[in-house]
Amino acid sequence: MPILILAAAVIVALASSEASTGAPRASTAQAQVTRYSLVNGCYTLHSSAGGNAIAPDEGPFRMQAAALGVYLLYGARGDYLTDSGTGTPQGVSAPSTAAEWRVEGGSSQGFSMTNLGTSTRLPVTFVPASGCAQYPEAQVDATGPAFTGASPEANVLGTVEGHAHVTAFEFFGGDWHCGGPWSPFGAPYALPADCSPDQQGTNGAFESVIDFGGPTRPSDMHGWPTFREWPSPTALAEEGDYYTGIERAWKAGLRLMVTNLVDNEALCSVMTKTHNPCNDMASVHIQSHDLYALQDYIDAQSGGPGQGWFRIVTDPFQARQVINEGKLAVIEGIEVSRIFGCGQQYDVPQCDRAQVDAGLKEIHDLGVRTFFPIHEFDNAFGGTKMIAGGQGAVVNAGNRKETGSFWTVEPCPAEQQDAPQLTSPASSALAPALNGVVATLAHGNPVPVYPPGPHCNVRGLTDLGAYVIKQMINQHFLIQLDHMSSKSATAAVSIAEGQHYSGLISAHCCSSAQLFTRIYASGGFISPPVSPAAAFAAQGKVDKSLMDPRYHFGFGWGSDENGLGDQPGPASATPISYPFKSFDGGVTFTREQWGQRTFDLNTDGLANYGMYADWLQELQQVGGRPLMTDMFQGAEAYLQTWERAVGVPAMSCRPVGERFTRTGLGNSIQLGQSTVDALYRAGQPLSRPGRSYRYCVTGPAGQGAAVIALFNGSGQLSMIASTAPGDLAGRIGPGSRARRLRRRARRVMPGVWVGRRTRAGTRYVYGVRRGRVRFVAVTTASTRRARARRSKAQLRSDLQAAGL
């Protein structure tokens, strides 16, 4: 190794990257700097070949991650180090591909940088420095550690976002929405300085209707750094899910997020400007790629692959582990109207069962685990739950374009209605849109005249729709019931009930509330759509009154952020104070800041996703600890619904009088099982404290008793214990006289007796108090192989972990 590289490696090992405050972080001499851990650090650059400084007039440089292992080198004067192909890097005022450098190597073998624009490669040494400029970025404004769980298999704490759209910047052809949740060049480019250039023609007309209720739009639509008109609770065409905002919500206790890949072919088709195809499934693939790219980007900001707080998960067991690590588990869903290309024209389906089967495999391979069989338009699977008001008129015109007909309604009970439909209000503020976008979608046909409401869609679940629901059950997809007409949703719930399937979800708008009792009785999950704090708290009480006590209860919210859903306005009725603490007390929040704009829930409302931290504080003021407890049980309730959907039996108590064998208890709980195996064999436990599962026991004799399954650090079942009378180990059970142990076991510590080694290499353990056996257990041989003193310490630790 050249002397210069070796010296630099020692220097870098002794002083790690400078923190955002400008102070170097402590490091040990043994620490190895990797191509990823350079992130956010402050360095001067030297050529490894000759030792000369690289661009000394531009540095020192802030290492701003643009992707995993790729950096922008941000100079002291706010310039970006670029390469024009001459081999002499220089600073420029704006980033481009020529400002992106892929770093390879490490502190032990030396580093090199390759420019992504010119492919120029430079052997380089990073020497820690001070005085770097801070890279312009939206702030999280939250200090303190995010809480973690007791173990990978323990009960989780945290709340749920049931319906987000992190990747919706790509929908409607990709040019309707302004901004994105991230950019390789950071907030100034993800949240652009001007949101007006792309909003021309139909793009702008539709934005005016959605954002401003008519043709008038503010003249100042600047983003970074001023943000005068957006983000706001009603600015739906502009980015609201910037990743630092999601990070702020995660810091406040968000632990599970369902984000749906979303699009609308009909609306995309009338946009003046697009760069993405107007095909739902093509958009699904684009957005799925985006979601994983965002995960990688957050990893890059966090120090390398897998290090980030944003983790896409594909099963409930992985999600539980991620949440207990203190991270955000993200479930990938789909919300489009022609999923698998299964639209319909004039009642003729545009797909068949084979296409459905191929589509299910396609999205499963993408990592999708939940989707809406029916969205805003009638399709080959059934009728949609119609939308009310001006948006409903636009979507109804889209239904005409996609299916050949407007929605057909019939009278129905108010509590079962889908949504009342407008008769064309030609003289209202919606007239320009109805005569423009709607007329285009409807091919010049007038919007139909409807009788007075309530209105229900006449269309229910088709035969092909019933097939889809059954296949979703067979393949363990979570079924999103929202957006189905009342007839369609009722039929879907009936199919699930017939197959004892719990994977039913209602998590945002457009639900069929008359089915909530049945959804809860099936073991499904419900979250209200987001609303002002007082209304949300009231709705939470209503939903809780419908719960089924057989299942764990908790809920979260469905924001529809970045979709077409308004967010709650200012917290004027119940203002919050800054700074405030998270519900768990570990994180302190000040007002969120993007560039020159500072957000305040009391005046701005839920203007971007980061304000969900502030909204949770308002909820705590309105509903107190009972409401927040239910909210923070939301992630656990969702995971248990998902576990049942993938085949884990629902929670039920163990029978009294089970017998211990040398390898387990009864036929279902066996030593050596993994945490997941134990769930599939024994079912969901009553609770999961620490490293254990605790099961209740049936009948009066089992009152207050428990069966405990304890797992070791490798996630294998290492001890099974019971406090239930009649559960016998070597013919001795709880309640037996302790003197019966004298010929079968020996006392190893006060109150604990251990039996002889069995032929399976295991041992029975007995707990004694006041002359009676209070618990019996069987343990693996691994806890007995060490020396006696160590064995006792391990046994004592296990019994304590099991709560015995």
WOBEL-V293828 format. One record per residue. N is the residue number from 0. RES is the residue in three letters. PHI is phi in whole degrees, 0 to 359 (NA if undefined). Layout:
BEGIN
((N,RES,PHI) (N,RES,PHI))
END
This chain:
BEGIN
((0,MET,NA) (1,PRO,303) (2,ILE,302) (3,LEU,296) (4,ILE,295) (5,LEU,299) (6,ALA,298) (7,ALA,295) (8,ALA,298) (9,VAL,293) (10,ILE,298) (11,VAL,294) (12,ALA,293) (13,LEU,277) (14,ALA,220) (15,SER,279) (16,SER,303) (17,GLU,293) (18,ALA,287) (19,SER,297) (20,THR,280) (21,GLY,97) (22,ALA,267) (23,PRO,295) (24,ARG,273) (25,ALA,290) (26,SER,211) (27,THR,269) (28,ALA,295) (29,GLN,275) (30,ALA,296) (31,GLN,252) (32,VAL,276) (33,THR,252) (34,ARG,297) (35,TYR,268) (36,SER,283) (37,LEU,292) (38,VAL,307) (39,ASN,70) (40,GLY,286) (41,CYS,244) (42,TYR,218) (43,THR,261) (44,LEU,248) (45,HIS,227) (46,SER,289) (47,SER,289) (48,ALA,284) (49,GLY,242) (50,GLY,82) (51,ASN,286) (52,ALA,291) (53,ILE,261) (54,ALA,46) (55,PRO,297) (56,ASP,285) (57,GLU,264) (58,GLY,274) (59,PRO,291) (60,PHE,243) (61,ARG,276) (62,MET,272) (63,GLN,263) (64,ALA,291) (65,ALA,260) (66,ALA,193) (67,LEU,298) (68,GLY,77) (69,VAL,242) (70,TYR,229) (71,LEU,266) (72,LEU,259) (73,TYR,267) (74,GLY,280) (75,ALA,295) (76,ARG,261) (77,GLY,82) (78,ASP,263) (79,TYR,247) (80,LEU,289) (81,THR,233) (82,ASP,230) (83,SER,265) (84,GLY,102) (85,THR,274) (86,GLY,87) (87,THR,243) (88,PRO,299) (89,GLN,213) (90,GLY,272) (91,VAL,229) (92,SER,277) (93,ALA,229) (94,PRO,281) (95,SER,201) (96,THR,302) (97,ALA,291) (98,ALA,260) (99,GLU,259) (100,TRP,237) (101,ARG,274) (102,VAL,262) (103,GLU,229) (104,GLY,97) (105,GLY,194) (106,SER,292) (107,SER,279) (108,GLN,254) (109,GLY,97) (110,PHE,249) (111,SER,220) (112,MET,236) (113,THR,240) (114,ASN,284) (115,LEU,287) (116,GLY,275) (117,THR,241) (118,SER,67) (119,THR,295) (120,ARG,247) (121,LEU,234) (122,PRO,296) (123,VAL,216) (124,THR,242) (125,PHE,263) (126,VAL,251) (127,PRO,305) (128,ALA,218) (129,SER,226) (130,GLY,87) (131,CYS,290) (132,ALA,288) (133,GLN,277) (134,TYR,287) (135,PRO,294) (136,GLU,205) (137,ALA,295) (138,GLN,261) (139,VAL,276) (140,ASP,55) (141,ALA,218) (142,THR,239) (143,GLY,123) (144,PRO,282) (145,ALA,288) (146,PHE,288) (147,THR,238) (148,GLY,265) (149,ALA,287) (150,SER,195) (151,PRO,301) (152,GLU,259) (153,ALA,285) (154,ASN,306) (155,VAL,263) (156,LEU,241) (157,GLY,143) (158,THR,252) (159,VAL,233) (160,GLU,261) (161,GLY,272) (162,HIS,199) (163,ALA,246) (164,HIS,220) (165,VAL,297) (166,THR,258) (167,ALA,288) (168,PHE,297) (169,GLU,268) (170,PHE,279) (171,PHE,56) (172,GLY,90) (173,GLY,88) (174,ASP,240) (175,TRP,274) (176,HIS,279) (177,CYS,255) (178,GLY,98) (179,GLY,204) (180,PRO,286) (181,TRP,196) (182,SER,211) (183,PRO,304) (184,PHE,258) (185,GLY,86) (186,ALA,302) (187,PRO,300) (188,TYR,252) (189,ALA,286) (190,LEU,244) (191,PRO,295) (192,ALA,295) (193,ASP,219) (194,CYS,260) (195,SER,266) (196,PRO,300) (197,ASP,280) (198,GLN,267) (199,GLN,249) (200,GLY,57) (201,THR,297) (202,ASN,306) (203,GLY,291) (204,ALA,297) (205,PHE,290) (206,GLU,299) (207,SER,299) (208,VAL,292) (209,ILE,290) (210,ASP,274) (211,PHE,235) (212,GLY,72) (213,GLY,173) (214,PRO,284) (215,THR,280) (216,ARG,225) (217,PRO,300) (218,SER,282) (219,ASP,254) (220,MET,251) (221,HIS,292) (222,GLY,261) (223,TRP,301) (224,PRO,258) (225,THR,269) (226,PHE,53) (227,ARG,286) (228,GLU,251) (229,TRP,214) (230,PRO,287) (231,SER,208) (232,PRO,299) (233,THR,245) (234,ALA,274) (235,LEU,268) (236,ALA,268) (237,GLU,243) (238,GLU,297) (239,GLY,237) (240,ASP,250) (241,TYR,304) (242,TYR,298) (243,THR,292) (244,GLY,292) (245,ILE,297) (246,GLU,299) (247,ARG,297) (248,ALA,295) (249,TRP,299) (250,LYS,300) (251,ALA,276) (252,GLY,125) (253,LEU,292) (254,ARG,232) (255,LEU,218) (256,MET,228) (257,VAL,259) (258,THR,245) (259,ASN,259) (260,LEU,289) (261,VAL,225) (262,ASP,193) (263,ASN,210) (264,GLU,299) (265,ALA,295) (266,LEU,290) (267,CYS,301) (268,SER,293) (269,VAL,257) (270,MET,287) (271,THR,292) (272,LYS,233) (273,THR,215) (274,HIS,229) (275,ASN,256) (276,PRO,293) (277,CYS,271) (278,ASN,225) (279,ASP,304) (280,MET,287) (281,ALA,296) (282,SER,295) (283,VAL,302) (284,HIS,293) (285,ILE,299) (286,GLN,288) (287,SER,296) (288,HIS,300) (289,ASP,300) (290,LEU,297) (291,TYR,290) (292,ALA,294) (293,LEU,296) (294,GLN,302) (295,ASP,296) (296,TYR,297) (297,ILE,292) (298,ASP,301) (299,ALA,298) (300,GLN,289) (301,SER,256) (302,GLY,114) (303,GLY,140) (304,PRO,305) (305,GLY,80) (306,GLN,273) (307,GLY,284) (308,TRP,274) (309,PHE,250) (310,ARG,233) (311,ILE,284) (312,VAL,237) (313,THR,234) (314,ASP,208) (315,PRO,291) (316,PHE,287) (317,GLN,296) (318,ALA,299) (319,ARG,298) (320,GLN,296) (321,VAL,300) (322,ILE,296) (323,ASN,290) (324,GLU,282) (325,GLY,90) (326,LYS,252) (327,LEU,263) (328,ALA,274) (329,VAL,243) (330,ILE,258) (331,GLU,269) (332,GLY,238) (333,ILE,225) (334,GLU,223) (335,VAL,225) (336,SER,268) (337,ARG,236) (338,ILE,297) (339,PHE,63) (340,GLY,75) (341,CYS,268) (342,GLY,275) (343,GLN,212) (344,GLN,234) (345,TYR,53) (346,ASP,71) (347,VAL,256) (348,PRO,295) (349,GLN,258) (350,CYS,203) (351,ASP,224) (352,ARG,297) (353,ALA,297) (354,GLN,292) (355,VAL,297) (356,ASP,299) (357,ALA,295) (358,GLY,294) (359,LEU,298) (360,LYS,294) (361,GLU,301) (362,ILE,284) (363,HIS,297) (364,ASP,295) (365,LEU,287) (366,GLY,104) (367,VAL,285) (368,ARG,233) (369,THR,205) (370,PHE,198) (371,PHE,265) (372,PRO,299) (373,ILE,230) (374,HIS,241) (375,GLU,277) (376,PHE,245) (377,ASP,302) (378,ASN,218) (379,ALA,293) (380,PHE,263) (381,GLY,158) (382,GLY,271) (383,THR,268) (384,LYS,279) (385,MET,297) (386,ILE,259) (387,ALA,270) (388,GLY,71) (389,GLY,296) (390,GLN,298) (391,GLY,298) (392,ALA,296) (393,VAL,295) (394,VAL,293) (395,ASN,298) (396,ALA,296) (397,GLY,297) (398,ASN,299) (399,ARG,299) (400,LYS,292) (401,GLU,281) (402,THR,244) (403,GLY,96) (404,SER,210) (405,PHE,287) (406,TRP,298) (407,THR,256) (408,VAL,247) (409,GLU,217) (410,PRO,292) (411,CYS,201) (412,PRO,301) (413,ALA,302) (414,GLU,287) (415,GLN,249) (416,GLN,294) (417,ASP,276) (418,ALA,187) (419,PRO,292) (420,GLN,257) (421,LEU,282) (422,THR,270) (423,SER,320) (424,PRO,273) (425,ALA,301) (426,SER,263) (427,SER,275) (428,ALA,295) (429,LEU,277) (430,ALA,307) (431,PRO,303) (432,ALA,290) (433,LEU,294) (434,ASN,273) (435,GLY,250) (436,VAL,302) (437,VAL,295) (438,ALA,299) (439,THR,295) (440,LEU,298) (441,ALA,271) (442,HIS,55) (443,GLY,83) (444,ASN,281) (445,PRO,292) (446,VAL,296) (447,PRO,295) (448,VAL,269) (449,TYR,249) (450,PRO,288) (451,PRO,302) (452,GLY,286) (453,PRO,291) (454,HIS,239) (455,CYS,236) (456,ASN,292) (457,VAL,289) (458,ARG,273) (459,GLY,245) (460,LEU,287) (461,THR,276) (462,ASP,299) (463,LEU,292) (464,GLY,296) (465,ALA,297) (466,TYR,296) (467,VAL,299) (468,ILE,300) (469,LYS,295) (470,GLN,289) (471,MET,299) (472,ILE,294) (473,ASN,298) (474,GLN,257) (475,HIS,66) (476,PHE,282) (477,LEU,281) (478,ILE,268) (479,GLN,274) (480,LEU,274) (481,ASP,300) (482,HIS,80) (483,MET,281) (484,SER,301) (485,SER,304) (486,LYS,296) (487,SER,295) (488,ALA,296) (489,THR,298) (490,ALA,293) (491,ALA,295) (492,VAL,297) (493,SER,298) (494,ILE,296) (495,ALA,298) (496,GLU,300) (497,GLY,295) (498,GLN,253) (499,HIS,53) (500,TYR,255) (501,SER,269) (502,GLY,283) (503,LEU,253) (504,ILE,232) (505,SER,228) (506,ALA,229) (507,HIS,200) (508,CYS,287) (509,CYS,60) (510,SER,264) (511,SER,250) (512,ALA,298) (513,GLN,294) (514,LEU,263) (515,PHE,299) (516,THR,300) (517,ARG,289) (518,ILE,296) (519,TYR,297) (520,ALA,294) (521,SER,276) (522,GLY,91) (523,GLY,279) (524,PHE,234) (525,ILE,228) (526,SER,228) (527,PRO,289) (528,PRO,294) (529,VAL,297) (530,SER,202) (531,PRO,307) (532,ALA,306) (533,ALA,295) (534,ALA,293) (535,PHE,295) (536,ALA,298) (537,ALA,295) (538,GLN,294) (539,GLY,300) (540,LYS,294) (541,VAL,298) (542,ASP,298) (543,LYS,296) (544,SER,294) (545,LEU,262) (546,MET,299) (547,ASP,257) (548,PRO,295) (549,ARG,289) (550,TYR,239) (551,HIS,297) (552,PHE,252) (553,GLY,182) (554,PHE,205) (555,GLY,223) (556,TRP,217) (557,GLY,239) (558,SER,276) (559,ASP,60) (560,GLU,301) (561,ASN,77) (562,GLY,269) (563,LEU,242) (564,GLY,245) (565,ASP,295) (566,GLN,253) (567,PRO,299) (568,GLY,277) (569,PRO,303) (570,ALA,274) (571,SER,284) (572,ALA,285) (573,THR,227) (574,PRO,298) (575,ILE,257) (576,SER,250) (577,TYR,248) (578,PRO,287) (579,PHE,222) (580,LYS,259) (581,SER,295) (582,PHE,303) (583,ASP,280) (584,GLY,86) (585,GLY,269) (586,VAL,234) (587,THR,253) (588,PHE,248) (589,THR,251) (590,ARG,294) (591,GLU,290) (592,GLN,230) (593,TRP,241) (594,GLY,58) (595,GLN,270) (596,ARG,260) (597,THR,246) (598,PHE,266) (599,ASP,219) (600,LEU,302) (601,ASN,291) (602,THR,242) (603,ASP,257) (604,GLY,67) (605,LEU,277) (606,ALA,284) (607,ASN,211) (608,TYR,297) (609,GLY,298) (610,MET,286) (611,TYR,295) (612,ALA,298) (613,ASP,290) (614,TRP,296) (615,LEU,298) (616,GLN,295) (617,GLU,295) (618,LEU,301) (619,GLN,297) (620,GLN,293) (621,VAL,280) (622,GLY,256) (623,GLY,69) (624,ARG,299) (625,PRO,303) (626,LEU,295) (627,MET,293) (628,THR,298) (629,ASP,297) (630,MET,297) (631,PHE,278) (632,GLN,265) (633,GLY,297) (634,ALA,298) (635,GLU,296) (636,ALA,298) (637,TYR,296) (638,LEU,298) (639,GLN,291) (640,THR,300) (641,TRP,294) (642,GLU,302) (643,ARG,296) (644,ALA,295) (645,VAL,270) (646,GLY,113) (647,VAL,286) (648,PRO,299) (649,ALA,296) (650,MET,300) (651,SER,211) (652,CYS,283) (653,ARG,286) (654,PRO,287) (655,VAL,289) (656,GLY,88) (657,GLU,289) (658,ARG,249) (659,PHE,285) (660,THR,247) (661,ARG,294) (662,THR,236) (663,GLY,172) (664,LEU,235) (665,GLY,63) (666,ASN,260) (667,SER,254) (668,ILE,255) (669,GLN,231) (670,LEU,303) (671,GLY,91) (672,GLN,296) (673,SER,281) (674,THR,301) (675,VAL,286) (676,ASP,304) (677,ALA,298) (678,LEU,295) (679,TYR,295) (680,ARG,275) (681,ALA,257) (682,GLY,90) (683,GLN,290) (684,PRO,280) (685,LEU,295) (686,SER,206) (687,ARG,226) (688,PRO,285) (689,GLY,55) (690,ARG,261) (691,SER,233) (692,TYR,251) (693,ARG,243) (694,TYR,251) (695,CYS,285) (696,VAL,233) (697,THR,286) (698,GLY,77) (699,PRO,302) (700,ALA,293) (701,GLY,266) (702,GLN,304) (703,GLY,79) (704,ALA,274) (705,ALA,209) (706,VAL,252) (707,ILE,242) (708,ALA,252) (709,LEU,251) (710,PHE,252) (711,ASN,275) (712,GLY,295) (713,SER,268) (714,GLY,79) (715,GLN,251) (716,LEU,291) (717,SER,245) (718,MET,210) (719,ILE,235) (720,ALA,228) (721,SER,217) (722,THR,251) (723,ALA,273) (724,PRO,303) (725,GLY,97) (726,ASP,278) (727,LEU,259) (728,ALA,235) (729,GLY,64) (730,ARG,70) (731,ILE,236) (732,GLY,226) (733,PRO,306) (734,GLY,99) (735,SER,293) (736,ARG,289) (737,ALA,297) (738,ARG,295) (739,ARG,291) (740,LEU,281) (741,ARG,300) (742,ARG,265) (743,ARG,245) (744,ALA,208) (745,ARG,230) (746,ARG,282) (747,VAL,251) (748,MET,195) (749,PRO,306) (750,GLY,80) (751,VAL,227) (752,TRP,239) (753,VAL,233) (754,GLY,278) (755,ARG,292) (756,ARG,294) (757,THR,277) (758,ARG,296) (759,ALA,274) (760,GLY,85) (761,THR,258) (762,ARG,221) (763,TYR,273) (764,VAL,234) (765,TYR,230) (766,GLY,258) (767,VAL,235) (768,ARG,212) (769,ARG,52) (770,GLY,78) (771,ARG,233) (772,VAL,284) (773,ARG,257) (774,PHE,208) (775,VAL,232) (776,ALA,206) (777,VAL,232) (778,THR,235) (779,THR,286) (780,ALA,293) (781,SER,299) (782,THR,278) (783,ARG,248) (784,ARG,280) (785,ALA,286) (786,ARG,300) (787,ALA,304) (788,ARG,297) (789,ARG,292) (790,SER,299) (791,LYS,295) (792,ALA,297) (793,GLN,294) (794,LEU,296) (795,ARG,300) (796,SER,296) (797,ASP,295) (798,LEU,295) (799,GLN,293) (800,ALA,296) (801,ALA,277) (802,GLY,76) (803,LEU,252))
END
